Amino acid sequence: MSILRAITGYRIRYTYWSHSKFSHYLQKLSGMAPSPKAATMEEWAEIKRLKIAKSPLMFFVTDVLLDELQNIAFFPIDVFRNISYLLSNRITNRTSIIDTKLPKYEYHSTDMRVLHGLCELVVDLVELEKSGSGSPYRSRERGLEHLDWEISLGDESPIQSKNAEGIKEIYLWWTDTRPTRPDAYEVSGWNEHCGEDGLAPIATRDNDKTRAILKKLSDIEEKHNKEDVAMLIRIIELMNFYN
């Protein structure tokens, strides 16, 4: 991607003239059904087909010409905005880097880096992108409000609604539920059994009590690992929606 294309070739629109009241008025005059607030790519394709079938000329005016006129009118603003986004992505947002939020100056295994990296990306998606805040200003509240709005779309945009519900579930699991999961070593009784050094007394390392505690510890860790893996799989599946 060249710098010139990045500065002049991208347009960010919060509202489109093709979705303006004037556009809807023209569509209504020609007998077109109004466009929904949100839809999937497949649904937009079907909407486009129906509009063209109803009135090819009016479709060109309301869905093509109005947006092209907007692009011309907004070109200086687009250039300024693209330059600011280039600098922001390079200096502030740094979207080419995944921040795991893991403690620095400590060793972290690959599986932990993958888990924390993907889950922290979900946090960024909710608190930065869905909230409309933009780094470094985060908003959990606005992010969740936006997800609730997407979920409320229901049958109007079922895929978007379902994906938003999944993102919200993963976000709340990572930020609220998982951090309060009981510590496996504490719940299994291993910490109490071993004492401060974390090692079972030599005289009891092969007795029934130690084996029972180790079995309980292993079962808890396996349960936690399965839960983590299940959430990672869900993240990958849900991210297909944003491709």
N, C-alpha and C positions, 0 to 999 in steps of 0.2 A: 504494500500500500504506500503510495507516494504521499508526501506531505501536502502537495497541492490538492490532490484528490480528497484528503482528509479535511482540508480547509473549505473546499468549495463543493464537494460532492455529497455531503450528508445534510439532511434537513431534519430537524427535530420539531415536531408539531404536537402541541397540546390540544389544539382544536384545528379542524380542517374546514375550509370553506365548502367542501362537498358535503359536510354534515351540518352546515349552518341552517338557520331558520329560512333564509332565502332559498337555499337549495331544496329544502324540504317542501317549501311552498311551490316551487316549480315542479317538483316530482308529483305533488298532490294534483296539480293542474293536469298533468299528463296521465293520471291514474295509477302511478307507481305507489307501491307500499313503502312506508317509511323504513329506513334502515334501523336495525336494533342498536343498542348501546354497545354491545360486544358480541362477538361471534368467533367461531373457529375458522381456519383457512378454508375448510370445505364448505362451511355455511356461507362465507363471504363469496365464494365462487358461485354458489347457487343463487345468491341474491343478485350478483352481477348478471348471471344468465337471464334471470327473470326480468331485470330492468331493460336489458338489450332487446329482449323479445317484445316488451311492451312498447318501447319507444327508443330506437337507436340514437336518434338525434338528441333527445332530451337527456339520455344517459351520457352522451358526450359532453353536453353543456354542464350538467350538474356534477358528474363524477370525474371528468377529465379536465375540461376547460377551466373550471373554477379553481381547481388545485394548481394548475399550471400558472394561472394569474397570481395565485397566492405565492407560489415559488418565486416569481419575478419580483413581487412587492417585498418579500421578506429576504431577498438575497443578501443585502448588507447585514441584516441581523443574523442570518445563518452563518456568514463568514466570521463575524465577531464571536458568536456562540461556539462555533467549532474550534476556534483558536483557544478559547477559554477551556473547553473540554480537553483539548490536546494537552494543555499545560496541567490541568487538573489530574488527568490520568497518568501523567508522567511524574508529577510531584506529590499530589495529595492522595488521590484515590488508589493509584498504583494497582490497577486492575489486572496487571500481568503477574501479580504475586498473590499467593494464597497464604494468608496469615492464620496459622493454626491456633494462636493464642496460648500455646504451650509455654511453660517456664523456660526462659533462656538459660544458657550455660549448663543445661542438663541434657543427658542422652535420652532420646525418645525413639522407640522402635518404629519401623515403617508402618505397621498396622495402626499404631496410635496416631501417627502423622496423617495417615489417610482418613481415619475416623474424625479426628479433630478438624482437619482441613475441609472436608466435605460439609460437616455440620456447621462450621463457622461460615461457610459460603451461604448456607441457608439463613443463618442469622443476618448476614449482610444483605441478602435478598429481601428479607422482611423489613429490617430496620433502616436500610439505606434506599433500596430501589422501590419497594412497595410503599414506603412511607413518603417517598418523594423528597426526602430530606437532602440526600447527597452528603458524602463524606466531607468533613469529619463530624457532621451533625446527624446523629442517630435519633430515631424515635420508634420505640417499641409500640407505643400506643397507636400512632398513626399507621404503622405497618399492619398491625392487627385489625385496625378499622378497615383498611383497604382490603385485606383478605376476607373479612366478614362481608364486605360489599360484593366481592367476587363470588363468594359462596351463595349469597342471596340471589344471584342471577338465576340459579336453578335451571329450569327447563329452557330459559331464554338462551343460555350458553352452558350446556351441561358439562362439557369437557373442561372448560375454564373453571366452572364452579367446583367440580370434583378435584381438580388439581390444586386449587386454592385451599380446599379442605385438607388435603394431604400435606401441603406445605405448612399449614398452621399446626397440624398435629405433630409434625416432626420438630418444628420450632419450639413448641411448648414442651415436648419431651426432652429436647436437648438443654433448654434453658431452665426449666422448672423441675421436671420429673427426674431425669438422670442424675443431676447433682445431689439429689436427696436419697438416692438409692442406698440401702444399708451396706456398710463396708463388709465384704465377704469374710475378712479375717476376724472382724469383731463379732459378727452374727454367728459364725461357725464355732466360736469359742476358742479359736486358735491363739488370739492375743492373750487371753486369760490363762490358757494352758501353758504358753511358752514364757510369759514374763517379758521383761523389758528388752532382752537380747533377741527375741523372736525365734529362739531355738528351743525345741522341746527338750526337757531334761533327758540326759542319756539313758537313765534307768527306765524311762517310759516311752522311748521312741518306737518300740515295736509292740506295745500292749494294745488291747482292744480299744481303750479310750482314745488313744492317739489316732489309730486307724479310723475310728468313727468320726473324729473331728476332721481329719483330712478328707474323708469321703464327703462330708457335708460342705467343706470348703470348696472342693472340686465341683460339686453339684451347683453351688451358688455361682461360681465363676463361669461355669458352662452356660447357665441360664442368662447371665449378664452378657456373655459373648454372643449368644444367639440373638438376643435382643438388639445388640449393636449391629450385627450383620444384617438383620432384617431391616433396620432403619437405613443402612447404607444402600441396600438394594432398592428400597422405596425412593431414596433420593435420586438414584440413577434413572429409575423409571419415570419419576416426575419431571426430571430435567429435560426429557425428550419433548415436553410441551413447549419449552422455551427455545428450542432450536429454530 
